[in-house]
Amino acid sequence: MMTFLAKSFIKNYTNTDSPVVRRAYGLLCGLAGILLNLLLCLLKILASSMTGSVSVAADALNNLSDAASSVVTIIGFRLASQKPDPNHPFGHGRIEYLSGFIVSVLILLMGFEVGKASVEKLTAGSTAEFHPVTVGILAASILVKFYMSLYNRKFGKRLNSSVMLATAADSLSDCAATGVVLICALLSPLTSFNLDGWCGLAAAAFILFSGIKSAKETLDPLLGTPPEPEFVEKIEKIVLSTPEISGMHDLIVHNYGPGRRMITLHAEVPQHIDILQIHEVIDSLEMRLSEELSCEAVIHMDPIATEDKETNERKEQLLALLKTIDPAITIHDFRMVPGPTRTNLIFDMVVPSRLSLSDAELLEKADALVKTLSPEYRAVIHIDRFYTKP
């Protein structure tokens, strides 16, 4: 149903990098979330008034919270689609992440409220009455919430939207929480044990777990995470398919929100190539990356001695030695500069962040390995870090 509505009312619905299209998806999912959650909330309030069940009442409040979250989603997508301005030259795309975090906070607050109400129910020692209408409402709620989880996850993956994925996770946890409440409603008439209060606590645990998980998922992009391996592979494929470029390194992807990425990289080119010719190649490559990956690209040229046999052999020998420190280590910008008494091996060494060695310890180890190639070699090393997953 939601896919049909998206195709019917969202122009160019497949262009998920467009801020206008993203806003339309956010509006569609947000309105659907508001309507469905308000309906479920009203039905559960009715069921709670008929049975006196705290767990059903807590579930109703949870749906009310979800309706408020949908309002936040709509506002977030609308603000995120605003064009860049002088104070925000990279746009407002990260507002989507903030919206997702606000949704997570609302989930956590609701979890605490549900837990508090359940403890009060257990302390009071009162039990809930059974009513078949309650069972029907809870069963229907599970089906509706599962459907909401499916379409939010589908659209969330399509748009790479953390707020939609957070909403999908919340809907799925609601299924589990309401399932616990349904089991409680079915078993309560069969026992004098206060299942209602304990089921309310279980529902609170599900809600809190979901809130913590979605908060982490929405905070990570704000703190800075490495780009997806698939995105890195696409960049490498495009760059290395250019005949004049023999390698690339120092790739950095800056994420300013969905559809707003900037990439910088160093491209290795033969040192003898004409500067005007390679400048035109780099310009064309930057335009291609921008058009195919919907990003801004800046490429720095690194001239290397591709035809110097000795330099290439020493580079391969040195790389094999350095990988004994860690297999993920790579080197670039390798040069051999001979002098009257020694030869400087100048290069950048890229090391993974998992290494516990300090920079000084790494330099000492690398220098010792260089000297195993020849006592006349002296290492001049600059340490780099991976900004992608090694």
C-alpha positions as a Markdown table, in Angstrom:
| # | Residue | x | y | z |
|---|---|---|---|---|
| 1 | Met | 0.0 | 0.0 | 0.0 |
| 2 | Met | 2.7 | 2.5 | 1.0 |
| 3 | Thr | 4.8 | 1.6 | -2.1 |
| 4 | Phe | 1.7 | 2.3 | -4.3 |
| 5 | Leu | 1.2 | 5.7 | -2.5 |
| 6 | Ala | 4.8 | 6.6 | -3.1 |
| 7 | Lys | 4.6 | 5.8 | -6.8 |
| 8 | Ser | 1.3 | 7.6 | -7.1 |
| 9 | Phe | 2.1 | 10.9 | -5.2 |
| 10 | Ile | 5.9 | 11.3 | -5.2 |
| 11 | Lys | 7.3 | 12.6 | -8.5 |
| 12 | Asn | 10.6 | 11.0 | -9.5 |
| 13 | Tyr | 10.2 | 8.7 | -6.4 |
| 14 | Thr | 13.3 | 6.7 | -7.4 |
| 15 | Asn | 15.7 | 9.8 | -7.1 |
| 16 | Thr | 16.3 | 9.3 | -3.4 |
| 17 | Asp | 19.2 | 11.7 | -3.3 |
| 18 | Ser | 16.9 | 14.6 | -4.1 |
| 19 | Pro | 16.0 | 16.6 | -1.0 |
| 20 | Val | 12.5 | 17.2 | -2.4 |
| 21 | Val | 11.9 | 13.5 | -2.9 |
| 22 | Arg | 13.3 | 12.7 | 0.6 |
| 23 | Arg | 10.9 | 15.3 | 2.1 |
| 24 | Ala | 8.0 | 13.7 | 0.2 |
| 25 | Tyr | 8.9 | 10.3 | 1.6 |
| 26 | Gly | 9.2 | 11.7 | 5.1 |
| 27 | Leu | 5.8 | 13.4 | 4.8 |
| 28 | Leu | 4.2 | 10.2 | 3.5 |
| 29 | Cys | 5.6 | 8.0 | 6.2 |
| 30 | Gly | 5.1 | 10.6 | 8.9 |
| 31 | Leu | 1.4 | 11.1 | 8.1 |
| 32 | Ala | 0.8 | 7.4 | 8.0 |
| 33 | Gly | 2.5 | 7.0 | 11.3 |
| 34 | Ile | 0.5 | 9.7 | 13.0 |
| 35 | Leu | -2.9 | 8.3 | 11.7 |
| 36 | Leu | -2.1 | 4.7 | 12.5 |
| 37 | Asn | -0.6 | 5.3 | 16.0 |
| 38 | Leu | -3.4 | 7.7 | 17.0 |
| 39 | Leu | -6.0 | 5.0 | 16.0 |
| 40 | Leu | -4.1 | 2.3 | 18.0 |
| 41 | Cys | -3.8 | 4.7 | 21.0 |
| 42 | Leu | -7.6 | 5.4 | 21.1 |
| 43 | Leu | -8.4 | 1.7 | 20.8 |
| 44 | Lys | -6.1 | 0.7 | 23.6 |
| 45 | Ile | -7.3 | 3.4 | 25.9 |
| 46 | Leu | -10.8 | 2.0 | 25.3 |
| 47 | Ala | -9.5 | -1.5 | 26.1 |
| 48 | Ser | -7.7 | -0.3 | 29.2 |
| 49 | Ser | -10.8 | 1.4 | 30.5 |
| 50 | Met | -12.7 | -1.8 | 30.1 |
| 51 | Thr | -10.1 | -4.0 | 31.9 |
| 52 | Gly | -8.1 | -1.7 | 34.2 |
| 53 | Ser | -4.9 | -3.1 | 32.6 |
| 54 | Val | -1.8 | -1.0 | 33.2 |
| 55 | Ser | 0.2 | -2.8 | 30.5 |
| 56 | Val | -2.5 | -2.0 | 27.9 |
| 57 | Ala | -2.6 | 1.6 | 29.1 |
| 58 | Ala | 1.2 | 1.8 | 28.9 |
| 59 | Asp | 1.0 | 0.4 | 25.3 |
| 60 | Ala | -1.5 | 3.1 | 24.5 |
| 61 | Leu | 0.9 | 5.8 | 25.7 |
| 62 | Asn | 3.6 | 4.2 | 23.7 |
| 63 | Asn | 1.5 | 4.6 | 20.5 |
| 64 | Leu | 0.9 | 8.2 | 21.5 |
| 65 | Ser | 4.6 | 8.7 | 21.8 |
| 66 | Asp | 5.1 | 7.1 | 18.3 |
| 67 | Ala | 2.6 | 9.6 | 16.9 |
| 68 | Ala | 4.6 | 12.4 | 18.3 |
| 69 | Ser | 7.8 | 10.8 | 16.8 |
| 70 | Ser | 6.1 | 10.9 | 13.4 |
| 71 | Val | 5.5 | 14.6 | 13.8 |
| 72 | Val | 9.2 | 15.0 | 14.6 |
| 73 | Thr | 10.0 | 12.9 | 11.5 |
| 74 | Ile | 8.0 | 15.2 | 9.3 |
| 75 | Ile | 9.6 | 18.4 | 10.7 |
| 76 | Gly | 13.0 | 16.8 | 10.4 |
| 77 | Phe | 12.7 | 15.9 | 6.7 |
| 78 | Arg | 11.2 | 19.4 | 6.0 |
| 79 | Leu | 14.1 | 21.2 | 7.7 |
| 80 | Ala | 16.7 | 18.8 | 6.2 |
| 81 | Ser | 15.6 | 19.6 | 2.7 |
| 82 | Gln | 16.4 | 23.3 | 3.0 |
| 83 | Lys | 19.0 | 24.7 | 0.6 |
| 84 | Pro | 22.5 | 25.7 | 1.9 |
| 85 | Asp | 22.7 | 29.2 | 3.2 |
| 86 | Pro | 25.6 | 31.5 | 4.2 |
| 87 | Asn | 25.6 | 30.1 | 7.8 |
| 88 | His | 25.2 | 26.5 | 6.7 |
| 89 | Pro | 27.2 | 26.1 | 3.4 |
| 90 | Phe | 27.0 | 22.3 | 3.5 |
| 91 | Gly | 23.2 | 22.3 | 3.8 |
| 92 | His | 20.9 | 21.0 | 6.6 |
| 93 | Gly | 21.0 | 17.3 | 5.9 |
| 94 | Arg | 22.2 | 16.3 | 9.4 |
| 95 | Ile | 18.9 | 17.5 | 10.8 |
| 96 | Glu | 17.7 | 14.1 | 9.8 |
| 97 | Tyr | 20.1 | 12.5 | 12.3 |
| 98 | Leu | 19.0 | 14.9 | 15.0 |
| 99 | Ser | 15.4 | 14.0 | 14.3 |
| 100 | Gly | 16.2 | 10.3 | 14.6 |
| 101 | Phe | 17.9 | 11.0 | 18.0 |
| 102 | Ile | 14.9 | 12.9 | 19.2 |
| 103 | Val | 12.7 | 9.9 | 18.3 |
| 104 | Ser | 15.1 | 7.7 | 20.3 |
| 105 | Val | 14.9 | 10.0 | 23.3 |
| 106 | Leu | 11.1 | 9.9 | 23.1 |
| 107 | Ile | 11.3 | 6.1 | 23.0 |
| 108 | Leu | 13.5 | 6.0 | 26.1 |
| 109 | Leu | 11.2 | 8.4 | 28.0 |
| 110 | Met | 8.2 | 6.2 | 27.2 |
| 111 | Gly | 10.1 | 3.1 | 28.3 |
| 112 | Phe | 10.8 | 4.7 | 31.7 |
| 113 | Glu | 7.1 | 5.7 | 32.1 |
| 114 | Val | 5.9 | 2.2 | 31.2 |
| 115 | Gly | 8.4 | 0.8 | 33.8 |
| 116 | Lys | 7.3 | 3.2 | 36.4 |
| 117 | Ala | 3.6 | 2.4 | 35.9 |
| 118 | Ser | 4.3 | -1.3 | 36.0 |
| 119 | Val | 6.1 | -1.0 | 39.3 |
| 120 | Glu | 3.2 | 0.9 | 40.8 |
| 121 | Lys | 0.9 | -1.8 | 39.6 |
| 122 | Leu | 3.0 | -4.5 | 41.3 |
| 123 | Thr | 3.2 | -2.4 | 44.5 |
| 124 | Ala | -0.6 | -1.9 | 44.6 |
| 125 | Gly | -1.2 | -5.6 | 44.0 |
| 126 | Ser | -4.2 | -5.1 | 41.8 |
| 127 | Thr | -4.9 | -7.3 | 38.8 |
| 128 | Ala | -6.5 | -6.6 | 35.4 |
| 129 | Glu | -9.8 | -8.1 | 34.1 |
| 130 | Phe | -10.1 | -10.2 | 31.0 |
| 131 | His | -12.1 | -8.9 | 28.0 |
| 132 | Pro | -12.2 | -10.5 | 24.5 |
| 133 | Val | -12.3 | -7.1 | 22.8 |
| 134 | Thr | -8.9 | -6.3 | 24.4 |
| 135 | Val | -7.4 | -9.5 | 22.8 |
| 136 | Gly | -8.7 | -8.5 | 19.4 |
| 137 | Ile | -7.3 | -4.9 | 19.7 |
| 138 | Leu | -3.9 | -6.1 | 20.8 |
| 139 | Ala | -3.7 | -8.7 | 18.0 |
| 140 | Ala | -4.7 | -6.1 | 15.4 |
| 141 | Ser | -2.1 | -3.7 | 16.9 |
| 142 | Ile | 0.7 | -6.3 | 16.4 |
| 143 | Leu | -0.2 | -6.7 | 12.7 |
| 144 | Val | -0.4 | -2.9 | 12.1 |
| 145 | Lys | 2.9 | -2.3 | 13.9 |
| 146 | Phe | 4.6 | -5.1 | 11.9 |
| 147 | Tyr | 3.4 | -3.5 | 8.7 |
| 148 | Met | 4.7 | -0.1 | 9.8 |
| 149 | Ser | 8.1 | -1.7 | 10.6 |
| 150 | Leu | 8.2 | -3.2 | 7.1 |
| 151 | Tyr | 7.5 | -0.1 | 5.1 |
| 152 | Asn | 9.7 | 2.2 | 7.3 |
| 153 | Arg | 12.7 | -0.3 | 7.0 |
| 154 | Lys | 12.1 | -0.6 | 3.2 |
| 155 | Phe | 12.0 | 3.2 | 2.7 |
| 156 | Gly | 14.7 | 3.8 | 5.3 |
| 157 | Lys | 17.1 | 1.5 | 3.3 |
| 158 | Arg | 16.1 | 3.1 | 0.0 |
| 159 | Leu | 16.8 | 6.6 | 1.3 |
| 160 | Asn | 19.6 | 5.6 | 3.7 |
| 161 | Ser | 17.5 | 7.4 | 6.4 |
| 162 | Ser | 18.5 | 6.9 | 10.0 |
| 163 | Val | 15.2 | 8.4 | 11.2 |
| 164 | Met | 13.1 | 5.9 | 9.2 |
| 165 | Leu | 15.3 | 3.0 | 10.3 |
| 166 | Ala | 14.9 | 4.2 | 13.9 |
| 167 | Thr | 11.1 | 4.3 | 13.4 |
| 168 | Ala | 11.2 | 0.8 | 11.9 |
| 169 | Ala | 13.2 | -0.5 | 14.9 |
| 170 | Asp | 10.7 | 1.1 | 17.3 |
| 171 | Ser | 7.7 | -0.4 | 15.4 |
| 172 | Leu | 9.3 | -3.9 | 15.6 |
| 173 | Ser | 10.0 | -3.5 | 19.4 |
| 174 | Asp | 6.4 | -2.4 | 19.7 |
| 175 | Cys | 5.3 | -5.7 | 18.2 |
| 176 | Ala | 7.3 | -7.6 | 20.8 |
| 177 | Ala | 6.0 | -5.3 | 23.7 |
| 178 | Thr | 2.4 | -5.6 | 22.6 |
| 179 | Gly | 2.9 | -9.4 | 22.1 |
| 180 | Val | 3.9 | -9.6 | 25.8 |
| 181 | Val | 0.8 | -7.6 | 26.8 |
| 182 | Leu | -1.4 | -9.9 | 24.6 |
| 183 | Ile | 0.0 | -13.0 | 26.3 |
| 184 | Cys | -0.6 | -11.3 | 29.7 |
| 185 | Ala | -4.3 | -10.6 | 28.7 |
| 186 | Leu | -4.8 | -14.3 | 27.7 |
| 187 | Leu | -3.1 | -15.8 | 30.8 |
| 188 | Ser | -4.4 | -13.4 | 33.4 |
| 189 | Pro | -7.8 | -15.2 | 33.9 |
| 190 | Leu | -5.9 | -18.5 | 34.5 |
| 191 | Thr | -3.8 | -17.3 | 37.4 |
| 192 | Ser | -3.9 | -15.1 | 40.5 |
| 193 | Phe | -0.4 | -14.0 | 39.8 |
| 194 | Asn | 0.0 | -10.3 | 38.9 |
| 195 | Leu | 0.9 | -10.9 | 35.3 |
| 196 | Asp | -0.2 | -7.4 | 34.2 |
| 197 | Gly | 2.5 | -5.6 | 36.2 |
| 198 | Trp | 5.3 | -8.0 | 35.2 |
| 199 | Cys | 4.3 | -7.9 | 31.6 |
| 200 | Gly | 4.4 | -4.1 | 31.8 |
| 201 | Leu | 8.0 | -4.3 | 33.0 |
| 202 | Ala | 8.8 | -6.7 | 30.1 |
| 203 | Ala | 7.3 | -4.2 | 27.7 |
| 204 | Ala | 9.3 | -1.4 | 29.3 |
| 205 | Ala | 12.5 | -3.4 | 28.8 |
| 206 | Phe | 11.7 | -3.9 | 25.1 |
| 207 | Ile | 11.1 | -0.2 | 24.6 |
| 208 | Leu | 14.3 | 0.8 | 26.5 |
| 209 | Phe | 16.4 | -1.6 | 24.5 |
| 210 | Ser | 15.0 | -0.3 | 21.2 |
| 211 | Gly | 15.5 | 3.3 | 22.3 |
| 212 | Ile | 19.2 | 2.7 | 23.2 |
| 213 | Lys | 19.8 | 0.9 | 19.9 |
| 214 | Ser | 18.2 | 3.6 | 17.7 |
| 215 | Ala | 20.0 | 6.4 | 19.7 |
| 216 | Lys | 23.4 | 4.8 | 18.9 |
| 217 | Glu | 22.5 | 4.4 | 15.2 |
| 218 | Thr | 21.5 | 8.1 | 14.9 |
| 219 | Leu | 24.4 | 9.5 | 17.0 |
| 220 | Asp | 27.1 | 7.6 | 15.1 |
| 221 | Pro | 26.8 | 9.6 | 11.8 |
| 222 | Leu | 26.9 | 12.8 | 13.8 |
| 223 | Leu | 30.2 | 11.7 | 15.5 |
| 224 | Gly | 31.6 | 10.5 | 12.2 |
| 225 | Thr | 31.7 | 7.0 | 10.8 |
| 226 | Pro | 33.7 | 5.6 | 7.9 |
| 227 | Pro | 31.9 | 5.4 | 4.5 |
| 228 | Glu | 30.1 | 2.2 | 3.5 |
| 229 | Pro | 32.5 | -0.3 | 1.9 |
| 230 | Glu | 30.2 | -0.4 | -1.2 |
| 231 | Phe | 30.5 | 3.4 | -1.6 |
| 232 | Val | 34.3 | 3.1 | -1.4 |
| 233 | Glu | 34.3 | 0.3 | -4.0 |
| 234 | Lys | 32.4 | 2.5 | -6.4 |
| 235 | Ile | 34.8 | 5.3 | -5.9 |
| 236 | Glu | 37.8 | 3.0 | -6.5 |
| 237 | Lys | 36.2 | 1.5 | -9.6 |
| 238 | Ile | 35.6 | 4.9 | -11.2 |
| 239 | Val | 39.0 | 6.3 | -10.3 |
| 240 | Leu | 41.1 | 3.3 | -11.2 |
| 241 | Ser | 39.3 | 2.8 | -14.5 |
| 242 | Thr | 41.0 | 6.0 | -15.7 |
| 243 | Pro | 44.1 | 4.8 | -17.7 |
| 244 | Glu | 46.3 | 7.8 | -16.6 |
| 245 | Ile | 45.8 | 6.9 | -12.9 |
| 246 | Ser | 47.8 | 4.0 | -11.4 |
| 247 | Gly | 46.6 | 4.2 | -7.8 |
| 248 | Met | 44.8 | 6.1 | -5.2 |
| 249 | His | 45.1 | 6.7 | -1.4 |
| 250 | Asp | 44.1 | 9.1 | 1.4 |
| 251 | Leu | 40.4 | 8.8 | 0.6 |
| 252 | Ile | 38.2 | 10.8 | 3.0 |
| 253 | Val | 34.4 | 11.0 | 2.8 |
| 254 | His | 32.7 | 13.9 | 4.6 |
| 255 | Asn | 29.0 | 13.2 | 5.3 |
| 256 | Tyr | 26.8 | 16.2 | 5.8 |
| 257 | Gly | 23.6 | 14.3 | 5.7 |
| 258 | Pro | 22.0 | 11.9 | 3.1 |
| 259 | Gly | 22.7 | 13.1 | -0.4 |
| 260 | Arg | 25.3 | 15.6 | 0.8 |
| 261 | Arg | 28.7 | 14.0 | 0.7 |
| 262 | Met | 32.1 | 15.5 | -0.1 |
| 263 | Ile | 35.1 | 13.2 | -1.0 |
| 264 | Thr | 38.8 | 14.0 | -1.3 |
| 265 | Leu | 41.5 | 11.6 | -2.5 |
| 266 | His | 45.0 | 11.5 | -3.8 |
| 267 | Ala | 45.4 | 10.1 | -7.3 |
| 268 | Glu | 48.8 | 8.6 | -8.3 |
| 269 | Val | 49.9 | 9.7 | -11.8 |
| 270 | Pro | 53.2 | 9.1 | -13.8 |
| 271 | Gln | 55.7 | 11.8 | -13.0 |
| 272 | His | 56.6 | 12.4 | -16.7 |
| 273 | Ile | 53.0 | 13.1 | -17.9 |
| 274 | Asp | 52.1 | 16.5 | -19.3 |
| 275 | Ile | 50.7 | 18.7 | -16.5 |
| 276 | Leu | 47.9 | 20.2 | -18.7 |
| 277 | Gln | 46.9 | 16.8 | -19.9 |
| 278 | Ile | 46.6 | 15.3 | -16.5 |
| 279 | His | 44.8 | 18.4 | -15.1 |
| 280 | Glu | 42.1 | 17.9 | -17.8 |
| 281 | Val | 41.9 | 14.1 | -16.8 |
| 282 | Ile | 41.5 | 15.0 | -13.1 |
| 283 | Asp | 38.8 | 17.6 | -13.9 |
| 284 | Ser | 36.8 | 15.1 | -15.9 |
| 285 | Leu | 37.2 | 12.5 | -13.2 |
| 286 | Glu | 35.9 | 14.9 | -10.5 |
| 287 | Met | 32.8 | 15.6 | -12.7 |
| 288 | Arg | 32.2 | 11.9 | -13.3 |
| 289 | Leu | 32.3 | 11.2 | -9.5 |
| 290 | Ser | 29.9 | 14.0 | -8.9 |
| 291 | Glu | 27.4 | 12.9 | -11.5 |
| 292 | Glu | 27.5 | 9.1 | -10.8 |
| 293 | Leu | 27.7 | 9.2 | -6.9 |
| 294 | Ser | 25.9 | 12.5 | -6.2 |
| 295 | Cys | 28.8 | 14.0 | -4.3 |
| 296 | Glu | 31.4 | 16.8 | -4.5 |
| 297 | Ala | 34.8 | 15.5 | -5.3 |
| 298 | Val | 38.3 | 17.1 | -4.9 |
| 299 | Ile | 41.3 | 15.1 | -6.2 |
| 300 | His | 45.0 | 15.8 | -5.5 |
| 301 | Met | 47.6 | 14.6 | -7.9 |
| 302 | Asp | 50.6 | 12.7 | -6.7 |
| 303 | Pro | 53.3 | 12.2 | -9.3 |
| 304 | Ile | 55.2 | 8.9 | -8.9 |
| 305 | Ala | 58.1 | 7.1 | -10.6 |
| 306 | Thr | 56.1 | 4.4 | -12.3 |
| 307 | Glu | 59.0 | 3.4 | -14.7 |
| 308 | Asp | 61.8 | 3.3 | -12.1 |
| 309 | Lys | 62.4 | -0.5 | -11.6 |
| 310 | Glu | 64.6 | -0.1 | -8.5 |
| 311 | Thr | 62.1 | 2.2 | -6.8 |
| 312 | Asn | 59.2 | -0.1 | -7.5 |
| 313 | Glu | 61.2 | -3.2 | -6.2 |
| 314 | Arg | 62.2 | -1.5 | -3.0 |
| 315 | Lys | 58.7 | -0.3 | -2.4 |
| 316 | Glu | 57.3 | -3.9 | -2.7 |
| 317 | Gln | 60.1 | -5.2 | -0.4 |
| 318 | Leu | 59.5 | -2.6 | 2.2 |
| 319 | Leu | 55.7 | -3.1 | 2.1 |
| 320 | Ala | 56.1 | -6.8 | 2.8 |
| 321 | Leu | 58.3 | -6.0 | 5.8 |
| 322 | Leu | 55.9 | -3.4 | 7.2 |
| 323 | Lys | 53.0 | -5.8 | 6.9 |
| 324 | Thr | 54.7 | -7.9 | 9.6 |
| 325 | Ile | 53.7 | -5.1 | 12.0 |
| 326 | Asp | 50.1 | -5.3 | 10.8 |
| 327 | Pro | 48.7 | -6.8 | 7.6 |
| 328 | Ala | 46.5 | -3.8 | 7.0 |
| 329 | Ile | 49.4 | -1.3 | 6.7 |
| 330 | Thr | 49.9 | 0.3 | 3.3 |
| 331 | Ile | 52.3 | 2.9 | 2.0 |
| 332 | His | 52.2 | 5.6 | -0.7 |
| 333 | Asp | 54.2 | 8.5 | -2.1 |
| 334 | Phe | 57.3 | 6.3 | -2.0 |
| 335 | Arg | 60.5 | 8.0 | -3.2 |
| 336 | Met | 64.2 | 7.2 | -3.0 |
| 337 | Val | 66.5 | 10.2 | -2.7 |
| 338 | Pro | 70.2 | 9.2 | -2.9 |
| 339 | Gly | 72.9 | 11.2 | -1.2 |
| 340 | Pro | 76.7 | 11.1 | -0.8 |
| 341 | Thr | 76.6 | 8.8 | 2.3 |
| 342 | Arg | 73.0 | 7.4 | 2.5 |
| 343 | Thr | 69.7 | 7.1 | 0.6 |
| 344 | Asn | 66.5 | 8.5 | 2.1 |
| 345 | Leu | 63.4 | 6.3 | 1.7 |
| 346 | Ile | 60.6 | 8.8 | 1.9 |
| 347 | Phe | 57.0 | 7.6 | 2.2 |
| 348 | Asp | 53.7 | 7.8 | 4.0 |
| 349 | Met | 52.7 | 4.8 | 6.1 |
| 350 | Val | 48.9 | 4.3 | 6.6 |
| 351 | Val | 48.1 | 2.3 | 9.8 |
| 352 | Pro | 44.8 | 1.1 | 11.2 |
| 353 | Ser | 43.4 | 2.7 | 14.3 |
| 354 | Arg | 43.3 | -0.6 | 16.1 |
| 355 | Leu | 47.1 | -0.6 | 16.6 |
| 356 | Ser | 48.0 | 0.1 | 20.2 |
| 357 | Leu | 51.5 | 1.2 | 19.3 |
| 358 | Ser | 52.3 | 4.9 | 19.6 |
| 359 | Asp | 53.5 | 6.9 | 16.6 |
| 360 | Ala | 57.0 | 6.9 | 18.1 |
| 361 | Glu | 57.0 | 3.1 | 18.5 |
| 362 | Leu | 55.7 | 2.7 | 14.9 |
| 363 | Leu | 58.5 | 4.9 | 13.5 |
| 364 | Glu | 61.1 | 3.0 | 15.5 |
| 365 | Lys | 59.9 | -0.4 | 14.2 |
| 366 | Ala | 59.6 | 0.9 | 10.6 |
| 367 | Asp | 63.0 | 2.5 | 10.7 |
| 368 | Ala | 64.5 | -0.8 | 11.9 |
| 369 | Leu | 62.8 | -2.7 | 9.1 |
| 370 | Val | 64.1 | -0.2 | 6.5 |
| 371 | Lys | 67.7 | -0.8 | 7.7 |
| 372 | Thr | 67.3 | -4.5 | 7.1 |
| 373 | Leu | 67.1 | -3.7 | 3.3 |
| 374 | Ser | 70.4 | -1.8 | 3.5 |
| 375 | Pro | 72.4 | -0.1 | 6.3 |
| 376 | Glu | 72.7 | 2.9 | 4.0 |
| 377 | Tyr | 68.9 | 3.4 | 3.9 |
| 378 | Arg | 67.3 | 6.0 | 6.2 |
| 379 | Ala | 63.6 | 6.2 | 6.7 |
| 380 | Val | 61.7 | 9.5 | 6.4 |
| 381 | Ile | 58.1 | 8.5 | 7.3 |
| 382 | His | 54.8 | 10.3 | 7.7 |
| 383 | Ile | 52.2 | 8.3 | 9.5 |
| 384 | Asp | 48.6 | 8.4 | 8.1 |
| 385 | Arg | 45.4 | 6.9 | 9.5 |
| 386 | Phe | 42.6 | 5.1 | 7.7 |
| 387 | Tyr | 39.5 | 7.2 | 7.2 |
| 388 | Thr | 37.8 | 4.2 | 5.6 |
| 389 | Lys | 37.5 | 0.6 | 6.9 |
| 390 | Pro | 40.8 | -1.1 | 6.2 |
